[in-house]
Amino acid sequence: MRLDKNQLLFLLLLIEAIVVYLLAPKVSNYGFNVFCAIQYILSCVLFFILKKKKNYLDFDVIFMITYFFALFFYPVFLFENDPTRFFMFNLEFNHDVISRATALSLLGMNAYIFGSFLCKQKGGRENVMQNVGKIPVTNLLMIVILSFLGYVVFGGYGQLAGEYSEEVQQGSSIAKYVFMFVPSFLYAAIIIGFYNLVIKNPNKFHFINLNKFLLFVVLSLFLLMLATGSRTIPLQILLIIAGLYTLFYKQLSFFKLIPLIFLGMIGMFFIGIMRDPNSSTGNFQLIDIFMDLVICNRNSFVAADYVDQNGLTWGRSMLGSFLAPIPFLQNIVCSLFGIETWTIASSMIITMFTFDGGEGFGLGTNIIADIYMSFGMIGVIVLMAALGYFINYLLYKSKSSIYALAGYAIMMSYSIFLVRAEFTFFLRVLIWTLCIINIAKLHRISYSFNLKKHLQN
């Protein structure tokens, strides 16, 4: 395959990142960490320039900004000056692997960028959405409502709210299984709602064309989940809506994006404070709004140390999220092959490794730690390049295929969470949403409900 000049440039930067990783010092070196962070920023800036981005509220930009705070911020801005600013870093970890882990993070992003440029867009981005007719969403929204009501009835909602208050409530184990349907059906309905808007008027957004039932359900779920202190689904809803709106109707410049990001992070931080007032120490600093991202950096260090001591897991530690799309498959596989359940997720291995097999709270993982524990440096290069290619392909096809549009929207919803999670963390919601949209497209069942008529009867 013949490479163009952009592909060649980022191949050279990828090779440089490999060399930097291989030559990383065996002890933490502040100058080296700063060098990696500067290289990271330069790679991202070059990416934005050569991609000729006009809309900066997309997966690439959000992912790269989040990636910086989750994987570069601590070794550059905190380790030398305030190493235990955040509680996670009070837990013991090997400081000698910090520089190597930072170099690995640089390698991962350069692989992502190279993979993105490998996806060639012949003739520019396709802009004609295939009009297969309006797809009804009422049936999907009814499933969302019924599933959420089941979640409430079985105590799941109360238990979630109780996690951040003094009133601890027990919910039925059925609740979490019922709630599994809510995100995929809700996100599918939002995506179809945008699709219906676009085929009606691809050039201008008209509020009057919005499905009012969809708007009511989305807003209600958004506020109800936010009221519990949970930020995951509300933030994903916002990311899908903002991502699709800027994709089709109004592009957002970089300088307009930055204040929005800070406002969003500040909002999410204060929601966290309100749900757990004891978390506020009274010594607030601006960097505290990024705490949930920065603490993920420790997982890179633990992953590097774990591999040094125990070797690669060769995919076992990624098995959990890979099997998640098929209900109960995780338990079936573990039972059939005698696999301990804590070994199929890097987040659980990191927790067990930190607490030496004893009891402790979940420490999570991050995308680079997850890949590295399974397949090492080569895995980071291959899988991050594949992710870059996948995202660029979805973005290119998103205006011509409802399935690519759905794929991009779901990935957009994970643009913040993916950095601090398993590499295939998005897989279940992505596959379920695509299946739901396919069924809704092929089997169009619409319902009408005339309130006035029913009242008269």
Phi and psi in degrees as a GROMACS rama.xvg file:
@    title "Ramachandran Plot"
@    xaxis  label "Phi"
@    yaxis  label "Psi"
@TYPE xy
-88.2032  129.734  ARG-2
-92.0186  141.049  LEU-3
-82.2595  179.189  ASP-4
-65.7672  -35.3189  LYS-5
-69.5392  -43.2008  ASN-6
-62.6244  -40.4052  GLN-7
-64.844  -41.7584  LEU-8
-59.1879  -47.8463  LEU-9
-77.8724  -20.5618  PHE-10
-66.7614  -41.3762  LEU-11
-64.5515  -39.9215  LEU-12
-66.9523  -34.51  LEU-13
-66.5594  -43.2615  LEU-14
-62.3327  -41.5927  ILE-15
-60.8041  -42.0547  GLU-16
-64.0865  -35.9029  ALA-17
-62.6309  -45.1003  ILE-18
-62.5888  -44.3083  VAL-19
-58.8333  -42.7121  VAL-20
-64.4148  -44.8941  TYR-21
-66.3963  -27.7557  LEU-22
-99.0265  9.56892  LEU-23
-59.1279  139.117  ALA-24
-63.3116  152.411  PRO-25
-81.3553  -5.07471  LYS-26
-129.452  162.394  VAL-27
-64.8142  130.216  SER-28
-129.215  114.699  ASN-29
-62.6343  -43.4347  TYR-30
-59.9344  -39.8137  GLY-31
-65.6691  -40.8985  PHE-32
-63.3965  -41.3005  ASN-33
-63.832  -41.4826  VAL-34
-58.7102  -44.5891  PHE-35
-63.347  -40.7944  CYS-36
-65.6178  -41.0394  ALA-37
-65.2287  -42.2254  ILE-38
-60.6063  -38.6456  GLN-39
-61.8238  -48.0649  TYR-40
-62.8492  -41.9234  ILE-41
-62.7104  -41.6808  LEU-42
-62.3469  -42.3979  SER-43
-66.6999  -42.6043  CYS-44
-61.8798  -45.5063  VAL-45
-60.1507  -39.133  LEU-46
-59.6442  -48.2196  PHE-47
-62.9019  -41.5835  PHE-48
-66.4754  -49.7597  ILE-49
-73.8468  -24.0968  LEU-50
-77.2  -14.632  LYS-51
55.3972  48.8039  LYS-52
-67.2132  136.075  LYS-53
-112.04  -30.6894  LYS-54
-106.879  118.196  ASN-55
-100.595  1.6792  TYR-56
-99.1379  73.9286  LEU-57
-137.919  178.489  ASP-58
-58.5629  -49.0791  PHE-59
-52.0907  -51.2772  ASP-60
-68.2644  -47.938  VAL-61
-61.9994  -42.7886  ILE-62
-61.8573  -43.6911  PHE-63
-69.242  -38.5572  MET-64
-66.4341  -45.5691  ILE-65
-61.5468  -41.5531  THR-66
-58.0654  -40.8402  TYR-67
-62.2188  -47.4774  PHE-68
-69.3279  -32.7234  PHE-69
-80.7615  -23.9696  ALA-70
-128.05  -10.2907  LEU-71
-124.178  -24.6796  PHE-72
-63.2911  -46.3308  PHE-73
-62.0175  -52.6919  TYR-74
-65.7532  -22.943  PRO-75
-92.5718  -41.0147  VAL-76
-109.353  -18.4055  PHE-77
-117.673  -38.065  LEU-78
-59.0532  -38.7767  PHE-79
-80.533  -29.3498  GLU-80
-106.889  -41.1589  ASN-81
-146.39  67.8075  ASP-82
-64.4738  -23.5678  PRO-83
-113.04  29.9467  THR-84
-56.855  -41.6006  ARG-85
-107.565  142.83  PHE-86
-54.0351  -34.3444  PHE-87
-60.4168  -30.2566  MET-88
-85.0644  0.461182  PHE-89
-76.9754  -19.7231  ASN-90
-75.2013  144.073  LEU-91
-66.8031  138.688  GLU-92
-154.288  161.895  PHE-93
-80.7133  109.829  ASN-94
-68.6432  -21.8821  HIS-95
-68.3754  -19.1092  ASP-96
-94.5769  1.42881  VAL-97
-58.5491  -48.453  ILE-98
-65.9132  -39.6977  SER-99
-65.2985  -40.592  ARG-100
-65.9959  -36.2991  ALA-101
-67.1122  -41.3106  THR-102
-63.6977  -35.5102  ALA-103
-65.5128  -35.8119  LEU-104
-65.4318  -41.4349  SER-105
-61.3855  -43.3357  LEU-106
-60.58  -42.5228  LEU-107
-61.352  -44.5187  GLY-108
-71.2399  -37.8752  MET-109
-64.0019  -33.6772  ASN-110
-67.3033  -41.6023  ALA-111
-58.7905  -46.5684  TYR-112
-64.6565  -43.5438  ILE-113
-60.8427  -43.2458  PHE-114
-62.7655  -37.1636  GLY-115
-62.5167  -40.9446  SER-116
-76.8858  -17.5839  PHE-117
-69.1573  -24.4722  LEU-118
-80.8382  101.466  CYS-119
-82.1606  137.765  LYS-120
-110.263  94.8861  GLN-121
-74.534  124.212  LYS-122
77.0375  14.6599  GLY-123
83.3459  174.166  GLY-124
-67.6561  135.913  ARG-125
-72.9593  135.355  GLU-126
-123.383  11.6559  ASN-127
-111.192  107.447  VAL-128
-74.7405  130.053  MET-129
-67.3213  117.725  GLN-130
-87.3437  101.558  ASN-131
-102.535  14.8699  VAL-132
92.9133  160.391  GLY-133
-63.7383  134.886  LYS-134
-105.073  120.39  ILE-135
-68.1253  146.958  PRO-136
-118.27  -3.42341  VAL-137
-58.4433  -43.1288  THR-138
-63.1305  -37.8141  ASN-139
-65.991  -41.2057  LEU-140
-67.8943  -33.3247  LEU-141
-64.7208  -38.4462  MET-142
-65.261  -40.0549  ILE-143
-59.517  -47.8277  VAL-144
-63.0731  -47.1572  ILE-145
-64.2381  -40.467  LEU-146
-65.4698  -42.2605  SER-147
-67.4626  -39.2189  PHE-148
-61.8029  -40.4694  LEU-149
-61.5547  -38.4638  GLY-150
-60.7681  -41.4945  TYR-151
-69.1803  -46.5763  VAL-152
-60.6768  -40.6959  VAL-153
-83.7974  6.50387  PHE-154
88.8878  4.06446  GLY-155
-67.0674  -40.9367  GLY-156
-65.8405  -44.0245  TYR-157
-63.6935  -37.9939  GLY-158
-66.183  -41.3291  GLN-159
-62.3589  -44.8479  LEU-160
-65.2415  -36.1183  ALA-161
-70.293  -18.5613  GLY-162
-64.3657  -23.5585  GLU-163
-114.771  21.0725  TYR-164
-139.32  176.143  SER-165
-78.6863  -14.0896  GLU-166
-92.36  88.3451  GLU-167
-77.8064  125.371  VAL-168
-118.068  147.873  GLN-169
-99.1758  129.587  GLN-170
-109.022  154.161  GLY-171
-67.5918  148.559  SER-172
-64.4431  -20.4131  SER-173
-67.0121  -28.6627  ILE-174
-57.6565  -44.5803  ALA-175
-67.9642  -30.881  LYS-176
-72.6426  -36.2658  TYR-177
-65.4182  -41.0993  VAL-178
-70.9642  -19.4348  PHE-179
-57.4416  -26.5791  MET-180
-77.7511  -24.6548  PHE-181
-61.8878  -54.711  VAL-182
-59.3436  -48.5074  PRO-183
-63.8579  -43.9556  SER-184
-68.8375  -36.7313  PHE-185
-66.7279  -47.5363  LEU-186
-65.1196  -37.7932  TYR-187
-61.2454  -41.2564  ALA-188
-64.765  -41.3369  ALA-189
-63.3291  -44.3404  ILE-190
-63.2386  -45.3646  ILE-191
-64.0007  -37.25  ILE-192
-58.8679  -43.3456  GLY-193
-67.0388  -39.8518  PHE-194
-59.4326  -44.7168  TYR-195
-62.91  -36.1714  ASN-196
-65.6578  -42.3222  LEU-197
-67.5672  -43.0029  VAL-198
-70.3067  -21.4933  ILE-199
-81.5458  -41.4823  LYS-200
-152.02  97.5214  ASN-201
-75.7739  -9.62276  PRO-202
-105.44  -24.025  ASN-203
-143.784  136.775  LYS-204
-84.043  127.36  PHE-205
-120.944  118.978  HIS-206
-59.3236  -33.8169  PHE-207
-63.494  -23.0923  ILE-208
-82.4314  -6.72201  ASN-209
-67.6073  143.067  LEU-210
-72.5262  112.337  ASN-211
-67.5262  -33.1763  LYS-212
-65.5736  -42.1506  PHE-213
-61.0276  -45.1953  LEU-214
-60.4471  -42.6829  LEU-215
-63.722  -45.9166  PHE-216
-66.2389  -44.8588  VAL-217
-62.0678  -46.447  VAL-218
-64.9705  -40.0689  LEU-219
-63.9223  -48.4874  SER-220
-62.7334  -38.905  LEU-221
-59.158  -49.0551  PHE-222
-71.5819  -38.7923  LEU-223
-64.7037  -42.0192  LEU-224
-70.4559  -36.7773  MET-225
-65.6519  -33.5645  LEU-226
-64.1061  -26.6552  ALA-227
-77.9183  -15.1932  THR-228
97.6333  -4.82586  GLY-229
-78.0751  130.555  SER-230
-107.704  -9.64397  ARG-231
-64.1124  -62.1976  THR-232
-64.4762  -44.1024  ILE-233
-56.1616  -41.9938  PRO-234
-68.7934  -37.8165  LEU-235
-65.5637  -38.019  GLN-236
-60.8696  -46.3027  ILE-237
-61.9636  -41.5814  LEU-238
-65.8494  -41.0171  LEU-239
-63.5274  -48.6656  ILE-240
-64.1394  -47.3494  ILE-241
-65.2392  -40.449  ALA-242
-64.0088  -44.4454  GLY-243
-73.6409  -35.7812  LEU-244
-63.7624  -45.1094  TYR-245
-73.7216  -25.4898  THR-246
-67.2295  -40.9206  LEU-247
-100.424  -36.277  PHE-248
-116.635  -41.5573  TYR-249
-145.413  107.941  LYS-250
-71.8184  149.617  GLN-251
-117.098  126.872  LEU-252
-76.18  164.271  SER-253
-60.8034  -41.3898  PHE-254
-72.5624  -21.512  PHE-255
-84.7469  -23.9525  LYS-256
-73.172  -41.7019  LEU-257
-56.2598  -51.5441  ILE-258
-62.2628  -32.4107  PRO-259
-63.9116  -40.7955  LEU-260
-63.006  -44.3608  ILE-261
-65.655  -41.0152  PHE-262
-62.8852  -41.9002  LEU-263
-63.6277  -44.8752  GLY-264
-65.2413  -39.6891  MET-265
-64.7389  -42.0688  ILE-266
-60.6724  -46.9146  GLY-267
-65.194  -35.4074  MET-268
-64.0844  -44.761  PHE-269
-72.3468  -27.9951  PHE-270
-63.438  -40.7697  ILE-271
-63.0133  -38.3252  GLY-272
-66.6144  -41.7702  ILE-273
-66.5334  -34.8847  MET-274
-78.3356  -19.3601  ARG-275
-145.401  79.1729  ASP-276
-56.4879  -27.6353  PRO-277
-69.8381  -13.7107  ASN-278
-75.5227  -14.5438  SER-279
-83.1594  123.533  SER-280
-91.9056  -10.4644  THR-281
83.9635  -4.42269  GLY-282
-113.508  55.9305  ASN-283
-69.1536  135.847  PHE-284
-130.301  159.429  GLN-285
-57.122  -35.6628  LEU-286
-67.2252  -15.5896  ILE-287
-64.6562  -23.7947  ASP-288
-69.4753  -15.3666  ILE-289
-102.525  12.175  PHE-290
-55.5585  -45.3853  MET-291
-60.6618  -26.4866  ASP-292
-85.7908  -45.9343  LEU-293
-62.9865  -36.878  VAL-294
-64.9585  -18.2413  ILE-295
-68.3503  -19.4159  CYS-296
-61.6181  -31.2746  ASN-297
-60.2039  -32.3793  ARG-298
-64.8425  -29.635  ASN-299
-63.6634  -42.1743  SER-300
-67.0522  -42.5384  PHE-301
-66.2946  -39.8323  VAL-302
-62.4765  -43.6267  ALA-303
-62.5644  -42.4304  ALA-304
-67.3856  -39.0327  ASP-305
-62.2829  -45.147  TYR-306
-64.774  -37.9762  VAL-307
-59.8712  -37.8854  ASP-308
-89.5633  -32.4231  GLN-309
-121.096  -9.09323  ASN-310
82.9511  176.391  GLY-311
-73.3481  153.344  LEU-312
-91.5209  -9.43132  THR-313
52.5648  47.4716  TRP-314
95.4589  -17.4352  GLY-315
-62.3392  -39.9828  ARG-316
-73.2684  -5.96634  SER-317
-107.009  1.63494  MET-318
-67.9998  -36.3062  LEU-319
-58.3632  -54.4158  GLY-320
-70.651  -26.1348  SER-321
-70.277  -34.4396  PHE-322
-87.9694  -10.3757  LEU-323
-58.4851  -32.4292  ALA-324
-59.9267  -25.2591  PRO-325
-103.14  113.357  ILE-326
-53.739  136.051  PRO-327
69.7654  0.246865  PHE-328
-66.6739  -32.8347  LEU-329
-58.5161  -49.8641  GLN-330
-64.9758  -37.89  ASN-331
-64.1896  -46.9865  ILE-332
-64.238  -43.684  VAL-333
-63.0649  -39.4642  CYS-334
-69.676  -43.2179  SER-335
-65.2244  -39.5842  LEU-336
-105.88  7.56243  PHE-337
64.4905  37.8191  GLY-338
-94.9497  131.603  ILE-339
-70.3845  133.199  GLU-340
-61.4638  -30.0641  THR-341
-73.5998  -11.5876  TRP-342
-90.1746  -2.65702  THR-343
-99.3723  10.8939  ILE-344
-143.34  128.591  ALA-345
-61.83  -32.436  SER-346
-62.2709  -40.6915  SER-347
-72.7114  -35.8591  MET-348
-65.2584  -42.6217  ILE-349
-61.6537  -40.7895  ILE-350
-64.4458  -46.9953  THR-351
-64.7488  -39.6256  MET-352
-66.2585  -39.0469  PHE-353
-67.1664  -44.7625  THR-354
-94.6027  14.1469  PHE-355
54.4031  42.8733  ASP-356
81.2945  -3.73191  GLY-357
-88.5469  -174.651  GLY-358
-77.1673  145.586  GLU-359
-173.565  171.119  GLY-360
-83.5094  157.651  PHE-361
-65.7778  132.48  GLY-362
-102.792  -8.70038  LEU-363
74.4848  -162.81  GLY-364
-154.4  -165.867  THR-365
-149.498  167.995  ASN-366
-61.7831  -39.3489  ILE-367
-73.7936  -41.7524  ILE-368
-60.188  -42.0464  ALA-369
-61.674  -47.4887  ASP-370
-68.0778  -44.4011  ILE-371
-63.6096  -38.7818  TYR-372
-63.3242  -29.297  MET-373
-87.3195  -49.0834  SER-374
-129.843  8.60564  PHE-375
67.2832  -158.626  GLY-376
-60.1128  -43.1  MET-377
-61.7893  -40.7043  ILE-378
-62.1974  -40.9651  GLY-379
-60.7606  -44.1008  VAL-380
-63.8044  -51.3698  ILE-381
-67.6097  -48.9647  VAL-382
-73.2039  -36.5621  LEU-383
-69.7139  -35.8017  MET-384
-64.6108  -39.9324  ALA-385
-63.4881  -39.166  ALA-386
-64.239  -43.3034  LEU-387
-61.0633  -42.7554  GLY-388
-63.1523  -45.0847  TYR-389
-61.7077  -46.7963  PHE-390
-64.1945  -43.7206  ILE-391
-65.1287  -37.6153  ASN-392
-64.417  -45.5057  TYR-393
-62.1283  -42.1807  LEU-394
-64.2285  -39.9141  LEU-395
-64.9306  -39.5885  TYR-396
-91.0446  -6.73291  LYS-397
-63.8208  -22.7078  SER-398
-96.7457  7.00905  LYS-399
-128.5  -8.22437  SER-400
-143.357  129.424  SER-401
-66.8827  -27.9861  ILE-402
-72.4056  -40.767  TYR-403
-66.5171  -38.0334  ALA-404
-60.4071  -44.9802  LEU-405
-64.0613  -43.6548  ALA-406
-60.2301  -45.0739  GLY-407
-65.601  -40.9777  TYR-408
-61.6458  -43.2292  ALA-409
-65.5511  -43.0324  ILE-410
-63.5223  -37.2141  MET-411
-60.4175  -38.9117  MET-412
-65.7051  -21.7691  SER-413
-102.953  10.356  TYR-414
-62.8294  -26.5108  SER-415
-92.8093  -44.5959  ILE-416
-74.2187  -26.9183  PHE-417
-63.7663  -34.8958  LEU-418
-60.983  -35.9602  VAL-419
-102.568  27.2385  ARG-420
-141.104  -175.61  ALA-421
-67.9982  153.847  GLU-422
-57.7603  -38.9172  PHE-423
-103.295  27.2732  THR-424
-58.2901  -32.0453  PHE-425
-80.9661  -9.95127  PHE-426
-60.597  -44.657  LEU-427
-63.2411  -49.0128  ARG-428
-65.0602  -37.979  VAL-429
-62.608  -51.1796  LEU-430
-65.4982  -44.5098  ILE-431
-62.0223  -43.0693  TRP-432
-64.6041  -42.193  THR-433
-62.3859  -41.5319  LEU-434
-64.5821  -42.5475  CYS-435
-62.7482  -44.1833  ILE-436
-65.7478  -38.0341  ILE-437
-63.3041  -43.1269  ASN-438
-65.9528  -43.4991  ILE-439
-63.6528  -33.5773  ALA-440
-73.6684  -40.0619  LYS-441
-84.2089  -30.1473  LEU-442
-123.757  85.576  HIS-443
-84.103  103.906  ARG-444
-112.969  118.375  ILE-445
-116.669  149.635  SER-446
-123.695  143.467  TYR-447
-121.161  142.065  SER-448
-136.61  109.047  PHE-449
-99.6025  101.189  ASN-450
-62.3543  -41.9542  LEU-451
-62.2695  -42.1526  LYS-452
-62.01  -44.6314  LYS-453
-67.3254  -34.5618  HIS-454
-67.4811  -36.592  LEU-455
-66.8846  -33.9323  GLN-456
